[in-house]
Amino acid sequence: MRHPKTARAAALATLLIGGAALSGCSAVGGDDVVRLEYWGWGVGQSEQVALWNAANPDVQVRHTDAGGGTDSAAKLLTSSRAGNAPDVALAEYTTIPSLVIADVPRDITDLVADVDDAFTEGTWAQTTFGGQVYALPQDAGPMVLTYRADLLAETGQAVPTTWQEFGDVARAVHEQRPDTVLAAVPAGELGFWAGVSAQAGADWWSVDEDGWTVGIADERMLEVADFFEQLAADGSIDTDPVLSPEYNKRVNDGTIGGWAAGIWAPSVLGGVAPDTSGSWEITPLPEWTPGDAAVPFQGGSALIVTKDSEHPEEAAAFAKWMNASTEGNQSLLDVRGVYPASIEGQELAIGNAPPSLMPQQTDFYDVAAEVSEDVLPTTWGPNVALATTTLTDELNAAIAAGTPWRDAFVATQAVVVADMEDVGYQVTTNG
């Protein structure tokens, strides 16, 4: 099932943007050389910037590691308010709407119009609001199931293709090995919950000319919550936080056998449990409806050009080189080790070696390309951070008290809607 959002985005720019005057500038051009400041996180950033600088002596970029994720977004907002934001910055897709509201990124529609066909509709939708482009996609996280192939083989279980099969396999594995679960589904993984419910047909946030619609308590979301609650009650899945010391220990000793997450998961697990290399594989995310191959995103980031930049054309050129050129995409793969968001980058990936966690899965990037062809366009709301903390608290409380998980999503929706109404949005709800 596809959920095109082109029409509903028509009024988003008006709804999002309050308008703010152009403030101070961070780029410095003391001579004929334009100098740009760039904030980005992750391995290989400096090496990738060095490639640009070597080829562009007239536009030199200085990289600063801003920490990543929501921390980076908070620093970016603070610097923008002070009038000294960098020219270019990496931002997670989930944080871009709140940055647009705060008037941090520049509308770069005209500056990147020549590369708008470099990305799929689903990818482009995450950086486009009201028909205006506010960021250039860099990496994408279509969801897949990363699993222990040896565990399924030893327990006689087939790779699940539907969530019903996933539940059956999880129960069978746990029955044979009571100390083992197929996956952990923690309360704090908002990206997971939004993703699997979108796959079921729910929209957590959507917008049209009449305002916002919030569907965190959509009936389809609540049915998804019921499904995983039952698996947890059976002991077939865990609810402990992922990547905690205990979680990492269990990944290493083989008592956690899978992770439904973005395609970046194998790289993360490879860092956590390198000695398990060769035991893992990926497969498309299980489907709620057999034959419906559409998958959601989880994670990923894009480059924004800030309102503070004195050199937006050069800043946009740097962003296009990094995210939409052949050299930039190859360096995303070779130097950064991320899955590119662009179509060309994903095609280039097919020729690359699989991640170190699964060197034997030579069709890794073929699977990645397959799932990337049918990703669901996603609209993130203006208060994702509030939704994350509220859902984490409410769902953890429900798990601890043994109360229905669906109540946590109802409570989260109430808080999110109240917050949006407080700042003046017209809001309706699904559910």
Disulfide bonds with the S-S distance in Angstrom:
none
